[in-house]
Amino acid sequence: MSDIGNRLTRTSSAPRVARIGLTIAALAFVLVGGGCTVTACSTTVESGEAGIKTTKFGANPGVQPTELRPGWHWKGIGEEIIVYPTRQRTYSYTREANSDGKENEEIAFADQTGLPMTADVNLTIRVRDDRAADLYARWRQPFDDLLDGQIRNDVRSAIAKETEQVPVSCNLNPVGSGSGVTPTPAASPATPTPCAGSLMGAGRQLVIQRAFQRVRNKWAAEGVEISQMEWVGTIRYPPSVTAAVEARTQTEQRTLAAQQKAAEARANAEAAIETARGIAESTRLRGEALRANPEIIQQIYAERSQGLCPPGTETCIIGQGAWGLVPGKQ
């Protein structure tokens, strides 16, 4: 009887064990499937971004032409979603490290004489929402890599094409192969040769604006809108140029000071001449008046002998003595 009872107990417990195993397997499947849905099998596209889906299977494998709008998106088997920023941003190519990169990204170029220079440049840029997929399909790079690579190369090339058409300054000429410069002998330090197109003059802004047009037109066709490109700070010139400019500035300052001193001396001399001319003219007129009226001299002598002074005088001299009189009082 005990053997029969044991067999019945084992027979009744077998389905229970199977049910428990199936329940555990189902829970594991749900947990694994749920984990895939929340993490590896989905992507969230935020506002100011566009999702780009690529597939390995199906009728049209590769980059899908339609961008994914902001929201949550499921990734199937063999699918990947790349998030592209489409909000407007400012990117800086600078010598010093900044939030856009730790490496030196300054833009190098030269003027028409071959003098090397560098500068920092800002770009205001965005990717069009409806062109993100096309842009990725063409370059197969994240947008930050495009900014660091191809776009930066185009910025440098555009600036170089413009600066090689203008001199760094109209008063500075290269020496030898362009390793140094000296002031142009024919140019007067006080009156620099007019040159609106030089990099040290108004040409600096003309260059960046023309380069901006080049870069903007090229990337507009790619779906990238560049709304502004500008210098950050000043252009960094070679030490030889800086030294020549400082020397020219000092010469101009000395010349200006000498010119001001000479002008002051001329003004003083002219004032003295005018004063002397006025005294001489006054004396001449008094002499003519006395010659024309000799009785005036007799009247003056008579008044002085009586201690009276001519109108406007304070002291009368009679013999060896002198009396001070108050003007207007006799």
C-alpha positions in Angstrom: 0.0 0.0 0.0 2.9 2.4 0.8 4.4 1.8 -2.6 1.1 2.6 -4.3 0.7 5.8 -2.2 4.2 7.0 -3.1 3.6 6.4 -6.8 0.4 8.4 -6.6 2.1 11.3 -4.8 4.9 11.5 -7.4 2.4 11.3 -10.3 0.3 14.2 -8.8 3.4 16.4 -8.1 4.9 16.2 -11.7 2.4 18.5 -13.3 2.8 21.0 -10.5 6.6 21.2 -11.1 6.1 21.6 -14.8 3.7 24.5 -14.2 6.2 26.2 -11.9 8.9 25.8 -14.5 6.7 27.3 -17.3 5.8 30.2 -15.0 9.4 31.0 -14.3 10.3 30.8 -18.0 7.4 33.1 -18.8 8.5 35.6 -16.2 12.1 35.5 -17.4 10.9 36.1 -21.0 8.7 39.1 -19.9 11.6 40.5 -17.9 14.1 40.1 -20.7 11.6 41.5 -23.3 10.7 44.4 -21.0 14.4 45.2 -20.4 15.0 45.3 -24.1 12.1 47.6 -24.7 13.2 50.1 -22.1 16.9 50.1 -22.8 18.6 48.6 -25.8 15.5 48.3 -28.1 14.3 51.9 -28.0 15.6 55.5 -28.6 14.1 58.8 -27.4 14.4 61.7 -29.8 14.3 65.0 -27.9 13.0 68.4 -29.1 15.6 70.1 -31.3 16.8 66.7 -32.6 16.0 64.4 -35.6 16.2 60.6 -35.5 17.8 58.8 -38.4 17.0 55.1 -38.8 19.2 52.6 -40.5 18.2 49.1 -41.3 20.1 45.9 -42.3 17.1 44.0 -43.5 13.9 44.6 -45.5 13.2 45.9 -49.0 15.2 49.1 -48.5 18.2 48.5 -46.2 20.5 51.4 -45.2 19.6 54.9 -44.2 15.9 55.5 -44.2 14.9 58.8 -46.0 12.3 59.9 -43.5 13.5 61.6 -40.3 12.0 60.5 -37.0 10.3 63.3 -35.1 10.8 63.9 -31.4 9.4 61.1 -29.2 10.0 57.5 -28.3 10.9 55.1 -31.2 11.2 51.3 -31.2 14.3 49.6 -32.7 13.6 46.3 -34.4 16.1 43.6 -35.2 18.9 45.0 -37.4 17.8 48.6 -36.9 19.7 51.5 -35.4 18.6 55.1 -34.6 21.2 57.9 -34.8 20.2 61.2 -33.1 21.1 64.3 -35.1 21.0 67.8 -33.4 18.8 70.2 -35.4 18.7 73.1 -32.9 20.7 76.3 -33.7 24.1 76.4 -32.0 27.3 78.3 -32.0 30.5 76.4 -32.6 33.9 78.0 -31.9 37.2 77.1 -33.6 39.8 78.4 -31.1 43.4 77.9 -30.1 42.5 77.5 -26.5 40.4 74.6 -25.2 36.7 75.3 -24.8 33.3 73.5 -24.5 33.5 72.5 -28.2 36.8 70.7 -27.9 40.0 70.4 -26.0 42.3 70.5 -29.0 43.7 73.4 -30.9 41.2 74.3 -33.7 42.4 77.7 -34.7 42.1 78.7 -38.4 45.4 79.2 -40.2 45.8 81.3 -43.4 48.2 83.7 -45.2 48.1 87.1 -46.9 49.0 87.7 -50.6 52.7 87.9 -49.7 52.6 84.5 -47.9 52.8 85.8 -44.3 51.3 83.1 -42.1 48.5 84.1 -39.6 46.0 82.4 -37.4 42.7 83.4 -35.9 39.7 82.1 -33.9 36.3 81.9 -35.7 32.7 81.4 -34.6 30.0 79.7 -36.6 26.2 79.9 -35.9 24.8 76.8 -37.5 22.0 74.3 -37.6 20.8 71.2 -39.5 17.5 71.4 -41.3 14.9 69.0 -39.8 14.0 67.6 -43.2 17.6 67.1 -44.4 19.2 65.3 -41.5 18.8 61.9 -43.1 20.3 63.1 -46.4 23.2 64.6 -44.6 24.0 61.4 -42.6 23.5 59.3 -45.7 26.1 61.3 -47.6 28.8 61.7 -44.9 28.0 58.8 -42.4 29.3 60.9 -39.5 27.8 62.4 -36.4 27.3 66.1 -36.8 30.0 67.0 -34.3 32.5 65.0 -36.4 31.4 67.1 -39.4 32.0 70.3 -37.5 35.5 69.2 -36.4 36.4 67.8 -39.9 34.8 68.8 -43.2 33.1 72.0 -42.1 36.2 73.3 -40.4 38.3 72.5 -43.5 35.8 74.5 -45.6 36.0 77.4 -43.2 39.8 77.4 -43.3 39.8 77.1 -47.1 37.3 79.9 -47.7 39.2 82.3 -45.4 42.5 81.4 -47.0 41.1 82.1 -50.5 40.0 85.5 -49.4 43.1 86.6 -47.4 45.5 85.5 -50.1 44.1 88.3 -52.3 44.9 91.2 -49.8 48.0 92.4 -47.9 48.3 92.4 -44.2 49.0 96.1 -44.4 49.6 98.7 -47.1 52.6 100.1 -45.2 54.4 96.8 -44.6 56.4 95.0 -47.3 57.8 91.4 -47.0 61.5 90.9 -46.9 63.1 88.0 -48.7 60.7 85.0 -48.6 58.2 86.7 -46.3 59.8 85.9 -43.0 59.9 89.5 -42.0 58.6 92.9 -42.9 59.8 96.5 -42.9 58.0 99.8 -43.4 57.7 100.9 -47.0 60.3 103.7 -47.5 58.1 105.7 -49.8 55.2 105.8 -47.3 55.1 108.6 -44.8 54.6 107.3 -41.3 52.3 110.2 -40.4 50.2 109.6 -43.5 49.9 105.9 -44.1 49.1 104.8 -47.7 45.3 104.4 -48.0 44.3 100.8 -48.3 40.8 99.8 -47.2 41.4 96.2 -48.2 44.3 95.4 -45.9 43.8 92.9 -43.1 44.8 95.5 -40.5 42.1 97.8 -41.9 38.6 97.4 -43.1 39.6 94.4 -45.2 39.5 92.2 -42.1 35.7 92.3 -42.1 35.4 92.1 -45.8 37.4 88.9 -45.8 35.3 87.2 -43.2 32.1 88.2 -44.9 33.2 86.9 -48.3 34.4 83.7 -46.7 31.1 83.3 -44.9 29.3 83.5 -48.2 31.4 80.7 -49.7 30.8 78.4 -46.7 27.1 79.2 -46.4 26.4 78.6 -50.1 28.2 75.2 -50.1 26.5 73.8 -47.0 23.1 75.1 -47.8 22.9 72.6 -50.5 23.7 69.9 -47.9 20.9 70.9 -45.6 23.1 72.9 -43.2 22.1 76.5 -42.5 25.0 78.7 -41.5 23.6 82.1 -40.4 26.8 83.8 -39.2 30.6 83.5 -39.3 32.8 86.0 -37.5 36.2 86.5 -36.0 36.8 85.8 -32.3 39.2 88.5 -31.1 42.0 89.7 -33.3 44.1 88.0 -36.0 47.4 86.6 -34.7 50.2 88.0 -36.9 53.8 86.8 -37.1 56.2 88.4 -34.6 58.0 90.2 -37.5 54.7 91.9 -38.5 53.9 92.9 -34.9 57.4 94.4 -34.4 57.1 96.4 -37.7 53.7 97.7 -36.7 54.9 98.7 -33.3 57.9 100.5 -34.9 55.6 102.3 -37.4 53.2 103.3 -34.6 56.1 104.8 -32.5 57.4 106.7 -35.6 53.9 108.0 -36.3 53.6 109.2 -32.7 57.0 110.9 -32.7 56.2 112.6 -36.0 52.8 113.7 -34.8 54.4 115.2 -31.6 57.0 117.0 -33.7 54.3 118.4 -36.0 52.2 119.6 -33.1 55.3 121.3 -31.6 56.1 123.0 -34.9 52.6 124.1 -35.2 52.6 125.6 -31.7 55.9 127.4 -32.5 54.4 128.8 -35.7 51.4 130.0 -33.8 53.5 131.7 -31.2 55.7 133.4 -33.8 52.7 134.6 -35.7 51.1 135.9 -32.5 54.3 137.8 -31.7 54.5 139.2 -35.2 51.0 140.4 -35.0 51.6 142.0 -31.6 54.7 143.8 -33.0 52.8 144.8 -36.0 50.1 146.3 -33.9 52.6 148.3 -31.7 54.3 149.6 -34.8 51.1 150.6 -36.4 50.0 152.3 -33.2 53.3 154.2 -33.0 53.0 155.2 -36.6 49.5 156.5 -36.1 50.5 158.5 -33.0 53.5 160.0 -34.8 51.3 161.1 -37.7 48.8 162.6 -35.3 51.4 164.6 -33.5 53.0 165.8 -36.6 49.6 166.9 -37.9 48.8 168.6 -34.6 51.9 170.1 -33.0 49.8 172.1 -30.5 49.0 168.8 -28.8 52.6 168.4 -27.7 52.5 171.9 -26.1 49.2 171.0 -24.4 50.7 167.8 -22.9 53.7 169.7 -21.6 51.4 172.3 -20.0 49.3 169.7 -18.3 52.2 167.9 -16.9 53.8 171.1 -15.6 50.6 171.6 -13.6 50.6 168.0 -12.3 47.9 166.8 -14.6 48.1 163.6 -16.5 46.7 162.8 -19.9 43.5 160.7 -19.8 44.3 157.1 -19.1 47.7 157.5 -17.4 48.4 157.0 -13.7 51.8 158.7 -13.3 53.0 162.1 -14.4 56.7 163.1 -14.4 57.6 166.7 -13.7 61.3 167.4 -13.4 62.8 164.8 -11.1 59.6 164.0 -9.2 56.7 161.7 -9.9 53.2 161.7 -8.5 50.8 158.9 -8.8 47.4 159.9 -9.7 44.2 158.0 -9.8 42.9 157.5 -13.3 40.0 159.9 -14.1 40.8 162.2 -11.3 42.6 165.6 -11.9 
